[in-house]
């Protein structure tokens, strides 16, 4: 196996920032920083203040990538999607169904749930990882 992009400092700082953001979100709002739940709440929340907090959180996630690319000496070279690929559409649908069935996504269960020692999140994270391993095995 050849490691193509070995970026330990960026990975460490990214992990620290995710942990810090999750902690600040929990302390300031009393809620878990699960991205699928935050995104869903933008459309289902009953108060404008709650929608605004959720929208700003998602905006911060997107803006973070742009800020990194603008300030980094090693910007991310993302490839634009130039055509509709049925695999991407089915993948997105299955991820959406999975987050709905699992009552959360990898950020909610894998980061926030594991740090709280949630049994449900431990099982969900094991299943996420197993599904990823199986997908990679069959895709390659």
C-alpha positions in Angstrom: 0.0 0.0 0.0 1.3 3.4 -1.0 0.3 6.4 1.1 -0.3 9.3 -1.3 -1.4 12.1 0.9 0.4 11.8 4.3 -0.8 14.9 6.2 -0.4 14.2 10.0 -0.5 17.9 11.1 -3.5 18.8 9.0 -5.3 15.6 10.2 -4.4 16.3 13.9 -5.5 19.9 13.7 -8.7 18.9 11.9 -9.5 16.3 14.5 -8.9 18.8 17.3 -11.1 21.4 15.6 -13.9 18.8 15.2 -13.7 17.9 18.8 -13.6 21.5 19.9 -16.6 22.4 17.7 -18.6 19.5 19.0 -17.8 20.4 22.6 -18.7 24.0 22.1 -21.9 23.1 20.3 -22.9 20.8 23.1 -22.0 23.3 25.9 -23.8 26.3 24.2 -26.9 24.5 22.8 -27.2 21.4 24.9 -27.4 19.3 21.7 -25.2 16.8 19.9 -23.4 18.0 16.8 -24.7 15.3 14.5 -24.6 16.8 11.0 -27.7 15.0 9.7 -29.8 16.1 12.6 -28.6 19.7 12.4 -29.3 19.8 8.6 -32.7 18.2 9.1 -33.5 20.7 11.8 -33.0 23.6 9.4 -36.2 22.5 7.7 -38.2 21.1 10.6 -37.3 23.4 13.5 -40.1 25.4 15.0 -38.2 28.6 15.9 -36.2 31.0 13.8 -33.4 31.2 16.4 -32.9 27.4 16.2 -32.9 27.4 12.4 -30.4 30.2 12.4 -28.0 28.3 14.8 -28.3 25.2 12.6 -27.8 27.1 9.4 -24.7 28.9 10.7 -23.2 25.6 11.9 -23.6 24.1 8.4 -22.3 27.3 6.8 -19.3 27.1 9.1 -18.6 23.6 7.9 -18.6 24.7 4.2 -16.7 27.9 4.9 -14.0 26.0 6.7 -13.1 24.2 3.5 -12.9 27.4 1.5 -10.8 29.1 4.2 -8.4 26.2 4.3 -8.0 26.3 0.6 -7.4 30.0 0.6 -4.8 29.9 3.4 -3.1 26.6 2.9 0.2 26.0 1.1 -1.3 22.6 0.2 -4.8 23.3 -1.0 -7.3 20.5 -1.6 -7.6 19.6 -5.2 -11.2 18.5 -5.4 -12.5 17.3 -8.8 -15.7 18.9 -10.0 -18.6 16.5 -10.8 -19.2 17.2 -14.5 -21.9 14.5 -15.2 -24.7 12.8 -13.4 -23.4 9.5 -12.1 -26.1 7.0 -11.0 -23.7 5.5 -8.4 -23.5 8.9 -6.7 -27.3 9.3 -6.7 -27.9 5.8 -5.3 -25.1 6.3 -2.8 -26.6 9.6 -1.5 -30.0 7.9 -1.2 -28.6 5.0 0.8 -26.7 7.3 3.1 -29.8 9.3 3.7 -31.8 6.2 4.4 -29.1 4.9 6.7 -28.9 8.1 8.7 -32.7 8.1 9.1 -32.7 4.4 10.2 -29.7 4.8 12.5 -31.0 8.0 14.1 -27.9 9.8 13.2 -24.8 9.9 11.1 -21.1 9.3 11.6 -20.5 12.6 13.2 -23.3 12.2 15.7 -22.6 8.6 16.6 -18.9 8.3 15.8 -17.7 11.6 17.4 -20.3 12.7 19.9 -21.8 9.3 20.8 -18.5 7.5 21.3 -17.2 10.3 23.5 -20.3 9.9 25.7 -19.9 6.1 25.7 -23.3 5.6 24.2 -23.9 1.9 23.6 -26.2 2.7 20.6 -23.4 4.8 19.1 -20.8 2.1 19.6 -23.0 -0.4 17.7 -23.8 2.2 15.0 -20.1 3.1 14.5 -19.2 -0.5 14.2 -21.9 -1.0 11.6 -20.8 2.2 9.7 -17.2 0.9 9.6 -18.2 -2.6 8.6 -20.4 -1.3 5.8 -17.5 0.8 4.6 -15.1 -2.1 4.6 -17.5 -4.3 2.7 -18.2 -1.5 0.2 -14.5 -0.9 -0.5 -13.9 -4.7 -0.8 -16.6 -5.2 -3.4 -15.9 -1.8 -5.2 -12.3 -2.8 -5.8 
